[in-house]
């Protein structure tokens, strides 16, 4: 036995103890929605159970923290029960009814979510960046019974024809109305809807991904397992300190709702809610003040850290887990991040997930990223992952194809859209992601989204390959490659490049750069150089349809 393999064997032994027969997180195969899936045997059976247990077990701990408020699990419990009673008594909210939530990140957003859950209703997270017509579409599509909204967006729902409750006035008052409200009694099946979140809609109209109590509890179980895994590596008799998570992604996104709000109710970990437009130094201030241990940031925020943060002014030593989430980033970007941001040097994690998947379905730990730059790591616990060709056949190791996954994490369906559901999920409950990638020795790499594929003269061109190449050039901040119509070739490549004003670069220099690195047919035929940032949605993804070629 060599010292190089000892840690691997120790890790494997701990995983086997936790997930094997009789283990706390024993993995078994069950029929879920008509298909066999690997799932945790010991689990809660509704989010109501998760809420009730967490509120009791962690009563005096911080649950939600903002710059000027601190709410314990017990205080949150009282507020949510009161709000649930008002929802039911005054507005007739019951099982299956939709409760739309439209607003920036606040404790009231979280309270409205849990109040709906306790009633067996379905909280629907509307994108806070939506325009008036987009909100109108969401209201028509989800048909909520009430809307919870912040003041900034209240005008969008003023004529909705349903009750509107504001986060600033109504929710705090209603949450304080019944200090002794009982936990509602409702019969909930594991496969009942628990929440609807809308896809980003970067290439079309957003769809409502329906996540069930089962799928969200599966994510909770995954986070509990990770906490147990961490504890297993502590010295005998030493318990790890409760984690404190910085929440910077929107609450209408799985990164925050599925992977912080619900699992922290089960783990007892605190959520520090960043509010307002992102400022790198304010984030560092919160990390120092609240001794934040974990942060999942979108690449846009990471970029602002590199450009604007003054790390010498803040103690960020508590932060030991830093992840990129929600949008892709190049190996060059990650390398720059490690070299610039102190807490990213040895703790940077990347992952792959979708609104439909509920959580990261592949995770690249720091050691995996070091050995496999540009990869997205290995499938997470309970996730089956296959790379398939256009006929649905599994391809050979290392060959490209569509990424398909099956897991209890996966959504049940798209709300009110059976055609889109059948396109995305087959009869064996495999989710066809629409993403193109490879799997080699168990390591996932993402090539591109199928909808972003450029077809030039019969050749497939993957934009990410061009974008990563261009972004490695000094002076380039970001790049997007687009396919535009061409009479003869079908499409040609256009590159839109955002450059650093302090380090100007010319089209001639860019052409010379790619000529040495890309095949002729992949090289952009046209270039647009700008200093204006690319348009992005609330989760940091480039909105390709809004990019002017």
Buried (B, 14 or more C-beta within 10 A) or exposed (E): EEEEEEEEEEEEEBBEBBBEEEBEBBBEEEEBBEBEBBBBBEBBEBBBBBBBEBBEEBBEBBBBBBBEEBBBBBBBBBBBBBBBBBBBEEBEBBBEBBBBBBBBBBBBBBBBBBBBBBBBBBBBBBBBBBEEEBBBBBBEBBBBBBBBBBEEBBEBBEEBEEBBBBBBEBBBEBBEBBEEBEBBEBEBEBEBBBBBBBBBBBEEEBBBBBBBBBBBBBBBBBBBBBBBBEEBEEEEEEEEEBBBBBBBBBBBBBBBBBBBBBBBBBBBBBBBBBBEEBBBBBBBBBBBEBBBBBBBBBBBBBBBBBEEBEBEEBEBEBBBBBBBBBBBBBBBBBBBBBEBBBBBEEBBBBBBBBBBBBBBBBBBBBEBBEEBEBBBBBBBBBBBBBBBEEEEEEBEEEEBBBBBBBBBBBBBBBBBBEEBBEEBBBEEBBBBBBBBBBBBEEBBBBBBBBEBBBEBEEEBBBBBBBBBBBBBBEBBBBBBBBBEEEEEBBBBBBBBBBBEEEEEBEBEEBBEBBEEBBEEBBBBBEBBBEEEEBBBBBBBBBBBEEBEB
